[in-house]
Amino acid sequence: MSEVSNKEIVEIARRYNKDGVLWHNHFLAVKCMYNTSGKFQVILENERSGEVYFSNFEKQPTETLKLLEDLFFEQDKKN
């Protein structure tokens, strides 16, 4: 798992869409049992290679989640 910035995680999703790579993301709240960071987390998983990226946020990352949701539904699901 590689930590990336807020901007990078969105750019990775954009690149995956451009390259036809299927991906999905997760949002972990601060008190989520799967989150040990003490911060909000967004996780992005490459479904082809298994690569995983994450970003930590002090505040709920509403804007990033909206961008990722839009990109997720733009994916070419034929791959």
Chimera marker file (.cmm) of the C-alpha trace (Angstrom):
<marker_set name="trace">
<marker id="1" x="0.000" y="0.000" z="0.000" r="1" g="1" b="0" radius="0.5"/>
<marker id="2" x="1.436" y="3.370" z="-1.026" r="1" g="1" b="0" radius="0.5"/>
<marker id="3" x="0.511" y="6.708" z="0.520" r="1" g="1" b="0" radius="0.5"/>
<marker id="4" x="-0.209" y="9.447" z="-2.018" r="1" g="1" b="0" radius="0.5"/>
<marker id="5" x="-1.577" y="12.971" z="-1.838" r="1" g="1" b="0" radius="0.5"/>
<marker id="6" x="-5.209" y="13.938" z="-2.295" r="1" g="1" b="0" radius="0.5"/>
<marker id="7" x="-4.415" y="15.240" z="-5.789" r="1" g="1" b="0" radius="0.5"/>
<marker id="8" x="-2.451" y="12.103" z="-6.729" r="1" g="1" b="0" radius="0.5"/>
<marker id="9" x="-5.202" y="9.660" z="-5.763" r="1" g="1" b="0" radius="0.5"/>
<marker id="10" x="-7.645" y="11.446" z="-8.103" r="1" g="1" b="0" radius="0.5"/>
<marker id="11" x="-5.046" y="11.572" z="-10.890" r="1" g="1" b="0" radius="0.5"/>
<marker id="12" x="-4.401" y="7.836" z="-10.532" r="1" g="1" b="0" radius="0.5"/>
<marker id="13" x="-8.125" y="7.169" z="-10.952" r="1" g="1" b="0" radius="0.5"/>
<marker id="14" x="-8.174" y="9.414" z="-14.047" r="1" g="1" b="0" radius="0.5"/>
<marker id="15" x="-5.187" y="7.588" z="-15.517" r="1" g="1" b="0" radius="0.5"/>
<marker id="16" x="-6.794" y="4.217" z="-14.841" r="1" g="1" b="0" radius="0.5"/>
<marker id="17" x="-9.953" y="5.345" z="-16.645" r="1" g="1" b="0" radius="0.5"/>
<marker id="18" x="-7.913" y="6.574" z="-19.607" r="1" g="1" b="0" radius="0.5"/>
<marker id="19" x="-5.993" y="3.272" z="-19.757" r="1" g="1" b="0" radius="0.5"/>
<marker id="20" x="-9.094" y="1.094" z="-19.285" r="1" g="1" b="0" radius="0.5"/>
<marker id="21" x="-7.955" y="-0.262" z="-15.909" r="1" g="1" b="0" radius="0.5"/>
<marker id="22" x="-10.805" y="-1.184" z="-13.570" r="1" g="1" b="0" radius="0.5"/>
<marker id="23" x="-10.534" y="0.152" z="-10.028" r="1" g="1" b="0" radius="0.5"/>
<marker id="24" x="-12.642" y="0.891" z="-6.983" r="1" g="1" b="0" radius="0.5"/>
<marker id="25" x="-12.267" y="2.926" z="-3.828" r="1" g="1" b="0" radius="0.5"/>
<marker id="26" x="-13.106" y="2.822" z="-0.146" r="1" g="1" b="0" radius="0.5"/>
<marker id="27" x="-13.714" y="5.515" z="2.435" r="1" g="1" b="0" radius="0.5"/>
<marker id="28" x="-12.716" y="4.846" z="6.040" r="1" g="1" b="0" radius="0.5"/>
<marker id="29" x="-14.089" y="7.120" z="8.742" r="1" g="1" b="0" radius="0.5"/>
<marker id="30" x="-11.837" y="8.012" z="11.664" r="1" g="1" b="0" radius="0.5"/>
<marker id="31" x="-13.559" y="5.542" z="13.994" r="1" g="1" b="0" radius="0.5"/>
<marker id="32" x="-13.894" y="2.718" z="11.440" r="1" g="1" b="0" radius="0.5"/>
<marker id="33" x="-12.666" y="-0.570" z="12.879" r="1" g="1" b="0" radius="0.5"/>
<marker id="34" x="-10.453" y="-1.032" z="9.787" r="1" g="1" b="0" radius="0.5"/>
<marker id="35" x="-8.808" y="2.378" z="10.154" r="1" g="1" b="0" radius="0.5"/>
<marker id="36" x="-5.830" y="2.578" z="12.490" r="1" g="1" b="0" radius="0.5"/>
<marker id="37" x="-4.535" y="5.947" z="11.251" r="1" g="1" b="0" radius="0.5"/>
<marker id="38" x="-6.687" y="8.250" z="13.391" r="1" g="1" b="0" radius="0.5"/>
<marker id="39" x="-7.510" y="10.224" z="10.228" r="1" g="1" b="0" radius="0.5"/>
<marker id="40" x="-10.063" y="9.908" z="7.456" r="1" g="1" b="0" radius="0.5"/>
<marker id="41" x="-8.751" y="7.659" z="4.685" r="1" g="1" b="0" radius="0.5"/>
<marker id="42" x="-9.519" y="7.158" z="1.022" r="1" g="1" b="0" radius="0.5"/>
<marker id="43" x="-8.211" y="3.942" z="-0.521" r="1" g="1" b="0" radius="0.5"/>
<marker id="44" x="-7.978" y="3.222" z="-4.239" r="1" g="1" b="0" radius="0.5"/>
<marker id="45" x="-7.466" y="-0.346" z="-5.537" r="1" g="1" b="0" radius="0.5"/>
<marker id="46" x="-6.329" y="-1.352" z="-9.017" r="1" g="1" b="0" radius="0.5"/>
<marker id="47" x="-8.402" y="-4.436" z="-9.878" r="1" g="1" b="0" radius="0.5"/>
<marker id="48" x="-5.904" y="-5.617" z="-12.505" r="1" g="1" b="0" radius="0.5"/>
<marker id="49" x="-2.584" y="-5.421" z="-10.667" r="1" g="1" b="0" radius="0.5"/>
<marker id="50" x="-3.760" y="-5.333" z="-7.054" r="1" g="1" b="0" radius="0.5"/>
<marker id="51" x="-1.886" y="-2.075" z="-6.403" r="1" g="1" b="0" radius="0.5"/>
<marker id="52" x="-3.363" y="-0.097" z="-3.518" r="1" g="1" b="0" radius="0.5"/>
<marker id="53" x="-3.010" y="3.629" z="-2.818" r="1" g="1" b="0" radius="0.5"/>
<marker id="54" x="-4.311" y="5.632" z="0.128" r="1" g="1" b="0" radius="0.5"/>
<marker id="55" x="-4.591" y="9.240" z="1.256" r="1" g="1" b="0" radius="0.5"/>
<marker id="56" x="-5.081" y="10.531" z="4.787" r="1" g="1" b="0" radius="0.5"/>
<marker id="57" x="-7.276" y="13.552" z="5.558" r="1" g="1" b="0" radius="0.5"/>
<marker id="58" x="-7.757" y="15.662" z="8.678" r="1" g="1" b="0" radius="0.5"/>
<marker id="59" x="-11.338" y="16.537" z="7.642" r="1" g="1" b="0" radius="0.5"/>
<marker id="60" x="-13.921" y="14.426" z="5.840" r="1" g="1" b="0" radius="0.5"/>
<marker id="61" x="-12.777" y="14.393" z="2.160" r="1" g="1" b="0" radius="0.5"/>
<marker id="62" x="-16.145" y="15.183" z="0.599" r="1" g="1" b="0" radius="0.5"/>
<marker id="63" x="-14.761" y="16.808" z="-2.568" r="1" g="1" b="0" radius="0.5"/>
<marker id="64" x="-12.303" y="13.970" z="-3.226" r="1" g="1" b="0" radius="0.5"/>
<marker id="65" x="-15.031" y="11.372" z="-2.700" r="1" g="1" b="0" radius="0.5"/>
<marker id="66" x="-17.335" y="13.170" z="-5.156" r="1" g="1" b="0" radius="0.5"/>
<marker id="67" x="-14.573" y="13.291" z="-7.787" r="1" g="1" b="0" radius="0.5"/>
<marker id="68" x="-13.775" y="9.609" z="-7.315" r="1" g="1" b="0" radius="0.5"/>
<marker id="69" x="-17.440" y="8.645" z="-7.482" r="1" g="1" b="0" radius="0.5"/>
<marker id="70" x="-17.861" y="10.486" z="-10.775" r="1" g="1" b="0" radius="0.5"/>
<marker id="71" x="-14.733" y="8.823" z="-12.167" r="1" g="1" b="0" radius="0.5"/>
<marker id="72" x="-15.819" y="5.404" z="-10.902" r="1" g="1" b="0" radius="0.5"/>
<marker id="73" x="-19.087" y="5.569" z="-12.811" r="1" g="1" b="0" radius="0.5"/>
<marker id="74" x="-17.288" y="6.742" z="-15.969" r="1" g="1" b="0" radius="0.5"/>
<marker id="75" x="-15.207" y="3.548" z="-16.095" r="1" g="1" b="0" radius="0.5"/>
<marker id="76" x="-15.463" y="1.210" z="-19.060" r="1" g="1" b="0" radius="0.5"/>
<marker id="77" x="-16.976" y="-1.817" z="-17.353" r="1" g="1" b="0" radius="0.5"/>
<marker id="78" x="-16.231" y="-4.071" z="-20.350" r="1" g="1" b="0" radius="0.5"/>
<marker id="79" x="-12.645" y="-4.748" z="-19.209" r="1" g="1" b="0" radius="0.5"/>
<link id1="1" id2="2" r="1" g="1" b="0" radius="0.2"/>
<link id1="2" id2="3" r="1" g="1" b="0" radius="0.2"/>
<link id1="3" id2="4" r="1" g="1" b="0" radius="0.2"/>
<link id1="4" id2="5" r="1" g="1" b="0" radius="0.2"/>
<link id1="5" id2="6" r="1" g="1" b="0" radius="0.2"/>
<link id1="6" id2="7" r="1" g="1" b="0" radius="0.2"/>
<link id1="7" id2="8" r="1" g="1" b="0" radius="0.2"/>
<link id1="8" id2="9" r="1" g="1" b="0" radius="0.2"/>
<link id1="9" id2="10" r="1" g="1" b="0" radius="0.2"/>
<link id1="10" id2="11" r="1" g="1" b="0" radius="0.2"/>
<link id1="11" id2="12" r="1" g="1" b="0" radius="0.2"/>
<link id1="12" id2="13" r="1" g="1" b="0" radius="0.2"/>
<link id1="13" id2="14" r="1" g="1" b="0" radius="0.2"/>
<link id1="14" id2="15" r="1" g="1" b="0" radius="0.2"/>
<link id1="15" id2="16" r="1" g="1" b="0" radius="0.2"/>
<link id1="16" id2="17" r="1" g="1" b="0" radius="0.2"/>
<link id1="17" id2="18" r="1" g="1" b="0" radius="0.2"/>
<link id1="18" id2="19" r="1" g="1" b="0" radius="0.2"/>
<link id1="19" id2="20" r="1" g="1" b="0" radius="0.2"/>
<link id1="20" id2="21" r="1" g="1" b="0" radius="0.2"/>
<link id1="21" id2="22" r="1" g="1" b="0" radius="0.2"/>
<link id1="22" id2="23" r="1" g="1" b="0" radius="0.2"/>
<link id1="23" id2="24" r="1" g="1" b="0" radius="0.2"/>
<link id1="24" id2="25" r="1" g="1" b="0" radius="0.2"/>
<link id1="25" id2="26" r="1" g="1" b="0" radius="0.2"/>
<link id1="26" id2="27" r="1" g="1" b="0" radius="0.2"/>
<link id1="27" id2="28" r="1" g="1" b="0" radius="0.2"/>
<link id1="28" id2="29" r="1" g="1" b="0" radius="0.2"/>
<link id1="29" id2="30" r="1" g="1" b="0" radius="0.2"/>
<link id1="30" id2="31" r="1" g="1" b="0" radius="0.2"/>
<link id1="31" id2="32" r="1" g="1" b="0" radius="0.2"/>
<link id1="32" id2="33" r="1" g="1" b="0" radius="0.2"/>
<link id1="33" id2="34" r="1" g="1" b="0" radius="0.2"/>
<link id1="34" id2="35" r="1" g="1" b="0" radius="0.2"/>
<link id1="35" id2="36" r="1" g="1" b="0" radius="0.2"/>
<link id1="36" id2="37" r="1" g="1" b="0" radius="0.2"/>
<link id1="37" id2="38" r="1" g="1" b="0" radius="0.2"/>
<link id1="38" id2="39" r="1" g="1" b="0" radius="0.2"/>
<link id1="39" id2="40" r="1" g="1" b="0" radius="0.2"/>
<link id1="40" id2="41" r="1" g="1" b="0" radius="0.2"/>
<link id1="41" id2="42" r="1" g="1" b="0" radius="0.2"/>
<link id1="42" id2="43" r="1" g="1" b="0" radius="0.2"/>
<link id1="43" id2="44" r="1" g="1" b="0" radius="0.2"/>
<link id1="44" id2="45" r="1" g="1" b="0" radius="0.2"/>
<link id1="45" id2="46" r="1" g="1" b="0" radius="0.2"/>
<link id1="46" id2="47" r="1" g="1" b="0" radius="0.2"/>
<link id1="47" id2="48" r="1" g="1" b="0" radius="0.2"/>
<link id1="48" id2="49" r="1" g="1" b="0" radius="0.2"/>
<link id1="49" id2="50" r="1" g="1" b="0" radius="0.2"/>
<link id1="50" id2="51" r="1" g="1" b="0" radius="0.2"/>
<link id1="51" id2="52" r="1" g="1" b="0" radius="0.2"/>
<link id1="52" id2="53" r="1" g="1" b="0" radius="0.2"/>
<link id1="53" id2="54" r="1" g="1" b="0" radius="0.2"/>
<link id1="54" id2="55" r="1" g="1" b="0" radius="0.2"/>
<link id1="55" id2="56" r="1" g="1" b="0" radius="0.2"/>
<link id1="56" id2="57" r="1" g="1" b="0" radius="0.2"/>
<link id1="57" id2="58" r="1" g="1" b="0" radius="0.2"/>
<link id1="58" id2="59" r="1" g="1" b="0" radius="0.2"/>
<link id1="59" id2="60" r="1" g="1" b="0" radius="0.2"/>
<link id1="60" id2="61" r="1" g="1" b="0" radius="0.2"/>
<link id1="61" id2="62" r="1" g="1" b="0" radius="0.2"/>
<link id1="62" id2="63" r="1" g="1" b="0" radius="0.2"/>
<link id1="63" id2="64" r="1" g="1" b="0" radius="0.2"/>
<link id1="64" id2="65" r="1" g="1" b="0" radius="0.2"/>
<link id1="65" id2="66" r="1" g="1" b="0" radius="0.2"/>
<link id1="66" id2="67" r="1" g="1" b="0" radius="0.2"/>
<link id1="67" id2="68" r="1" g="1" b="0" radius="0.2"/>
<link id1="68" id2="69" r="1" g="1" b="0" radius="0.2"/>
<link id1="69" id2="70" r="1" g="1" b="0" radius="0.2"/>
<link id1="70" id2="71" r="1" g="1" b="0" radius="0.2"/>
<link id1="71" id2="72" r="1" g="1" b="0" radius="0.2"/>
<link id1="72" id2="73" r="1" g="1" b="0" radius="0.2"/>
<link id1="73" id2="74" r="1" g="1" b="0" radius="0.2"/>
<link id1="74" id2="75" r="1" g="1" b="0" radius="0.2"/>
<link id1="75" id2="76" r="1" g="1" b="0" radius="0.2"/>
<link id1="76" id2="77" r="1" g="1" b="0" radius="0.2"/>
<link id1="77" id2="78" r="1" g="1" b="0" radius="0.2"/>
<link id1="78" id2="79" r="1" g="1" b="0" radius="0.2"/>
</marker_set>
